[in-house]
Structures are given as structure tokens and as C-alpha cells.
């Protein structure tokens, strides 16, 4: 299935049914009075987050979603039937915003989260509502209200704990294959990954995290080179970024240090908050380096890059260093999740008295 992560749709809620103006006419009841019923409400349109869906492809080709109108009221105090609501199932992680202004209105971050996109119109009132001691034969009634209508932009941002960031052919797909059950395409040419892939990394029986692999980013992406910044938004929800570098490129003209710096520059161009996320350096394809020079080459690279944070040396194809990396990630995520609890405990802790 083609991966679709953006779509623009039009939602049109149903109009309410009109109220009726009628009178009770039965034998031996010459003045039966008003009996016009109310119109039914128009159908509303809802969105529900569904973890079993992973693409917005259905909404790329079915752009208009219109709910039915409510039935009109009838005589003999008969109310019109309300129209059925429409439910649109969307992937977890879908952000819904106004197509014209870009204002975010909903973020479907949890499975089965339900939000109202467009409310159906209320039904009109029948003439039985207008009777009074001075108006015993009212002919007034009201029309049903129109339903809400919006043009909405849907944007899917995958939910993952860890995001892989790197140039094409840095080995991101190979790493996610090595540590999880995900099976993205792997080949010896750039841009084999054309859409995000998610993998569940299970460290042990009760500890796991989700890793996201996105297409490679190249220098000039801000100007549209390669696949551009289109998929970087999928890293916005992650808690940790792994900057993967091919430490042993087959092309001798390639400079890993220059490419790594260029990628960081592109990351900052895209979004400052993404640039500020915790980021670890992962030097991949260490198996292609001479074993006796491996540590020396990696240290030289780190020094040339000016890297001050955590770094790991791995070989995704052989699995060397991958287990240690996943355990370090798991420990970082667990520590990060306990920090708010500790801060709250400190706030709740009684302060010593001045006396």
C-alpha cells in the first residue's frame, strides 16, 4: 500500500429537518389544535483514532464526507427521525487542523479517542410549540438549522519513543531490522526507505520501546533536495534521536564528518525544538573497519565532529554493539519517565517550618 501521511478533506454535517405546521383533524373533534412535530437533527461527523490503521490513503481519494439531513416533522405530533452520524476512522497520531488557517484543532494521540469534526444542524420546531392561550391555532414553524461545514487538513505523525536520523544508506533500516521484528526494505542504493517504518524493540519480557525509521535526509533538503523535510515531522513526538553515521563509506570521496554536520544543520533549519531533542551519535558499519584501527578511527571522527554527547559504535549487519545500544536506550527512557514523578514528589514534600 502506498504510504499517505497527508490529506485534505471536506466534512459537511447534515441539515436539521424542518418543523411541521399541521392541525389535528378527527371526527367529532372540530378544534383539535396544532399537531405539527419537530424535524429530526442532522447527522454529525466524528473522527476516531484506530491503532489498526497506519495510513491516510482512504482520505486522499475520498475527500468529501457528507452526513444526511434529518427528516421533516409531520402531523399527529410525529417528530422527524434524526440522521445517522458518520464516523471516520483515522490512524493514531493524526493531527487535524483547519485547511485555510493551519490552526490545529485535534490531535488523535490515543486509541479510540473520539472527536467531533462537524455538528449536525438542530431540527426545526413544529407549530405545537407555538400554541398559547392567545394563539390557539398557530401556523408558525421553524426550518432546520444547517450543519457545520469545514475543510480540514489531516497530517499523520507517527508515535515512537526513538527516531533514527541519518543520511541515505547510513544503515537505519538495517538497524531497525536487527533490533526489532520490522522488515523495511534494505538495498545498496540511496532512498530505499520511502516511508516511515515502526519497530517494537523488546529488551526483555516486560520492557520495550518503539523505534521509527524515516527516509534519509541529505544536504539541501530545506530547498527540496531528495525527499526534503517531508518525513521529519514523524520525529517530532519521539523522546530520543539516534544520529546514525556511515563510518566506513565505500565512496572514498565522501566525508562522514561533513555529511554529519550538514545533517545537523538541516535539522536545525527544520525545527529548533527537534534540534534540541536528546540526540545520540551511532557510528554504524564498524565491521568494515580494521579491527585494530576501529577505535582510533571512531575517536578521530568524534573529535573532528566536536561531539560532546553519548556515542556508540555498532555494526547493524552483524549485530555487534546493538544489544548494548538498546539497553542504554531503555535505561534512558525509563529514567526520563521517572523525572516528572520525582519532581512532583519534591513539590508535594512538606517544607520545614521557619520556627
C-alpha positions in Angstrom: 0.0 0.0 0.0 1.3 3.5 -0.9 2.1 5.4 2.3 0.0 8.6 2.6 0.6 10.9 5.5 -1.3 14.0 4.4 -4.7 14.6 3.1 -7.3 17.4 2.8 -10.9 16.6 3.3 -14.3 18.4 3.4 -16.7 17.5 6.1 -20.4 18.6 5.8 -22.8 17.8 8.6 -26.4 17.2 7.8 -29.1 19.9 7.9 -31.8 19.6 10.5 -35.3 18.6 9.3 -38.0 21.3 9.1 -40.7 21.5 11.7 -44.3 20.9 10.5 -47.4 23.2 10.7 -50.5 21.0 10.9 -53.7 20.6 12.9 -55.4 17.6 14.4 -58.5 16.8 12.3 -60.6 14.0 13.6 -64.3 13.2 13.6 -66.2 14.8 16.5 -63.1 16.9 17.3 -63.7 20.2 15.5 -60.9 22.1 17.2 -58.1 19.6 17.6 -55.4 22.2 17.8 -51.9 22.2 16.4 -50.1 18.9 15.9 -47.0 19.6 13.9 -43.9 17.7 15.1 -40.3 18.8 15.2 -37.8 18.0 12.5 -35.0 15.5 13.2 -31.4 16.5 13.8 -28.9 16.3 11.0 -26.1 13.8 11.1 -22.8 14.8 12.7 -19.3 13.7 11.6 -16.8 12.2 14.1 -13.2 11.0 13.9 -11.9 8.1 15.9 -8.3 7.1 16.4 -7.6 3.5 15.4 -4.3 1.8 16.0 -5.0 -0.8 13.3 -4.7 1.9 10.6 -1.3 3.3 9.6 -2.0 5.5 6.6 -4.4 8.3 5.4 -4.7 6.7 1.9 -8.5 6.4 2.3 -8.8 10.2 2.7 -6.6 11.1 -0.2 -9.1 9.7 -2.7 -12.4 10.2 -0.8 -12.2 13.8 0.1 -15.9 14.8 0.7 -17.8 13.4 3.6 -21.4 14.5 3.9 -23.9 13.4 6.5 -27.6 13.0 5.7 -30.3 15.5 6.5 -32.8 14.9 9.3 -36.4 14.1 8.4 -39.0 16.8 8.4 -41.7 16.8 11.2 -45.2 15.5 10.4 -48.7 15.9 11.6 -50.2 14.0 14.5 -47.3 15.1 16.8 -44.9 13.0 14.7 -41.3 14.1 15.1 -38.8 13.5 12.2 -36.2 10.9 12.5 -32.6 12.1 13.2 -30.0 11.3 10.6 -27.2 8.8 11.5 -23.8 10.1 12.3 -20.7 9.4 10.2 -17.6 8.1 11.9 -14.2 8.4 10.2 -11.5 6.1 11.5 -8.0 7.5 11.3 -4.5 6.4 12.4 -3.4 7.1 15.9 -1.1 10.2 15.6 -3.3 12.1 13.2 -3.3 15.9 13.6 -6.4 17.6 12.4 -6.2 21.3 11.5 -8.2 23.9 9.5 -7.0 23.8 5.9 -7.2 27.6 5.5 -5.6 28.8 8.7 -3.5 25.9 9.7 -4.8 26.1 13.3 -4.6 22.7 15.0 -8.0 21.7 16.4 -7.5 18.0 17.4 -4.6 15.6 18.0 -5.6 11.9 17.9 -2.9 10.6 20.3 -4.8 7.7 21.9 -6.5 4.6 20.6 -10.3 5.0 20.4 -10.1 8.8 21.1 -13.3 10.3 19.6 -13.7 13.9 18.5 -16.5 15.9 16.8 -15.5 17.3 13.4 -18.8 18.8 12.3 -22.0 19.0 14.3 -25.3 18.3 12.6 -28.0 21.0 12.5 -30.8 21.1 15.0 -34.3 20.2 13.8 -36.9 22.9 13.3 -39.8 23.3 15.7 -43.3 22.3 14.8 -46.3 24.6 15.4 -47.3 22.7 18.5 -44.6 24.6 20.3 -46.2 27.9 19.5 -49.7 27.3 21.0 -50.8 29.6 23.8 -53.9 30.9 25.4 -53.9 33.8 22.9 -52.7 31.8 19.9 -54.7 28.6 19.8 -54.2 28.0 16.1 -50.5 28.8 15.4 -49.2 28.4 11.9 -45.7 29.2 12.8 -42.9 26.7 12.5 -39.1 26.9 12.1 -36.8 25.5 9.5 -34.0 23.1 10.4 -30.5 24.6 11.1 -27.7 23.9 8.6 -24.9 21.6 9.7 -21.4 22.7 10.2 -19.0 22.6 7.2 -15.2 22.6 7.2 -12.2 22.0 5.0 -9.7 20.0 7.2 -6.1 19.1 6.8 -5.1 15.7 8.1 -1.4 15.1 8.9 -0.1 11.9 10.3 2.8 12.0 12.8 3.9 8.5 13.9 4.2 7.8 17.6 7.5 6.4 18.6 10.0 6.6 21.5 13.1 6.7 19.4 13.7 8.1 16.0 16.5 7.2 13.5 18.1 10.1 11.7 20.8 9.9 9.1 21.9 10.2 5.5 20.7 7.7 2.9 22.5 4.3 3.3 23.6 5.1 6.8 22.1 1.7 7.9 19.0 2.9 9.6 16.8 0.2 8.1 19.4 -2.4 8.8 19.5 -1.4 12.5 15.7 -1.5 12.9 15.7 -4.9 11.3 18.4 -6.1 13.7 16.7 -5.0 16.9 13.0 -5.4 16.1 10.6 -7.5 14.0 10.2 -4.7 11.5 11.3 -5.6 8.0 11.9 -2.4 5.9 13.5 -2.7 2.5 17.3 -2.8 2.5 19.4 -2.3 -0.6 22.7 -0.9 -1.7 21.3 2.3 -3.2 20.0 5.6 -1.6 16.4 6.2 -0.6 15.4 2.5 -0.3 13.2 3.7 2.6 10.3 5.7 1.0 8.1 6.0 4.1 8.4 5.7 7.9 8.7 2.2 9.4 7.9 1.4 13.1 9.5 -1.4 15.0 8.9 -2.7 18.5 12.2 -3.3 20.3 11.8 -5.7 23.1 14.7 -5.5 25.6 13.3 -8.2 27.9 9.9 -9.8 28.7 8.4 -6.7 30.3 10.5 -3.8 28.8 10.2 -2.5 25.3 10.1 0.7 23.2 9.1 1.8 19.7 11.7 2.8 17.1 10.9 4.8 14.0 12.9 4.7 10.8 12.3 7.6 8.3 13.8 8.2 4.8 17.3 9.6 4.7 17.9 13.3 4.9 20.5 14.9 2.6 22.1 18.3 2.4 19.8 20.8 0.7 16.7 19.2 2.0 15.3 22.6 3.0 15.4 23.5 -0.7 13.6 20.3 -1.7 16.6 18.0 -2.4 15.9 14.3 -2.0 12.7 13.7 -0.1 13.1 17.1 1.6 11.8 17.6 5.1 8.5 15.8 4.4 9.1 13.0 6.9 11.0 14.9 9.6 7.6 15.7 11.3 7.4 12.0 12.3 10.3 12.5 14.7 8.5 15.4 16.5 6.9 13.1 19.0 10.0 11.0 19.8 11.8 11.3 23.1 15.3 10.4 21.7 17.0 10.7 18.4 19.8 8.4 17.1 22.0 10.2 14.6 23.4 7.3 12.5 26.6 7.8 10.5 28.3 5.5 8.0 31.8 5.4 9.5 33.2 3.4 6.6 31.7 4.8 3.3 32.6 2.8 0.2 32.9 6.1 -1.8 36.3 7.5 -0.7 35.3 11.0 -1.9 32.6 11.1 0.8 33.5 12.9 4.1 31.4 11.5 7.0 32.2 14.5 9.2 31.0 17.0 6.6 27.8 15.0 6.0 27.1 14.7 9.7 27.5 18.4 10.2 25.3 19.1 7.1 22.5 16.9 8.5 22.5 18.7 11.9 22.3 22.0 10.0 19.3 20.7 8.1 17.7 19.5 11.3 18.0 23.0 12.8 16.6 24.6 9.7 13.5 22.4 10.0 12.6 23.0 13.7 14.5 24.3 16.7 12.6 22.1 19.1 13.5 19.0 17.1 17.1 20.1 17.1 17.0 20.5 20.9 15.8 16.9 21.5 18.2 14.5 23.2 20.4 13.1 20.4 23.0 10.2 20.5 25.6 9.5 17.9 25.7 6.0 16.4 28.6 5.1 14.3 27.5 2.2 12.1 29.3 -0.3 9.8 32.1 -0.7 12.2 32.6 -4.2 10.8 34.1 -2.6 7.6 36.9 -1.1 9.6 40.1 -2.9 10.5 39.6 -4.2 14.0 43.0 -2.9 15.3 42.2 0.6 14.0 38.5 0.8 14.7 38.6 2.6 18.0 41.2 5.1 16.7 39.2 6.0 13.6 36.0 6.4 15.6 37.7 8.6 18.2 39.1 10.8 15.4 35.7 11.2 13.9 34.1 12.2 17.2 36.9 14.7 17.8 36.6 16.2 14.3 32.8 16.4 14.6 33.1 18.1 18.0 30.6 15.7 19.5 30.1 16.1 23.3 27.2 13.7 23.9 26.8 9.9 24.1 28.2 7.9 21.2 28.0 4.2 20.3 29.9 2.0 17.8 27.8 -0.7 16.2 27.5 -3.0 13.2 23.8 -3.3 12.3 24.5 -6.1 9.8 26.3 -8.3 12.3 24.5 -7.1 15.4 27.7 -6.1 17.2 27.0 -3.4 19.8 23.3 -3.4 19.1 22.3 -5.0 22.3 24.3 -2.6 24.4 22.7 0.3 22.5 19.1 -0.9 23.1 19.8 -1.4 26.8 21.2 2.1 27.1 18.1 3.5 25.2 15.7 1.6 27.5 17.5 2.9 30.6 17.4 6.5 29.3 13.7 6.2 28.5 12.9 4.8 32.0 14.9 7.5 33.8 13.2 10.2 31.7 9.8 8.9 32.6 10.5 8.9 36.3 11.8 12.5 36.4 8.3 14.2 36.4 7.2 11.8 39.2 10.3 12.8 41.3 9.7 16.5 40.6 6.1 16.2 41.7 7.1 14.3 44.8 9.5 17.1 45.7 6.7 19.6 45.2 4.4 17.6 47.4 7.0 17.1 50.1 6.3 19.2 53.2 8.6 22.2 53.7 10.4 22.7 57.0 8.8 25.3 59.3 10.6 28.6 59.8 10.1 28.1 63.5 
